[in-house]
C-alpha cells in the first residue's frame, strides 16, 4: 500500500457530527459533575476559562449541556 492510497483510518474524521447527540451521550455516561470537571474534561485551563457560575453553589453538580450553555469563550 502506498502513502497516496492511505485513507487516514477511523480516527481521521470528526466523531462529533451531531453535537446534541454527543451532549446526550456524555450526560448518559457521566451524569452530573462539577463545572471544573467538565472544563478539565474538555481540555480547558481553569485559570483562563470564562464561565458563568452565577447561581451555582461550590462544587454543584451540573450536566454537560448546562456546562456548555454557561461557557462563554467556546
FENSUL-V756553 format. One record per pair of residues at least 12 apart in sequence whose ideal C-beta (glycine too) atoms are under 6 Angstrom apart, sorted by the first residue. I is the first residue (numbers start at 1). J is the second residue. Records with the same first field share a line. If there is no record, write none. Layout:
BEGIN
I->J / J
END
This chain:
BEGIN
23->64 / 65
26->64
27->63 / 64
32->61 / 62 / 63
33->61
34->59
35->62 / 67
38->64 / 67
50->72 / 73
51->70 / 71
52->70
END
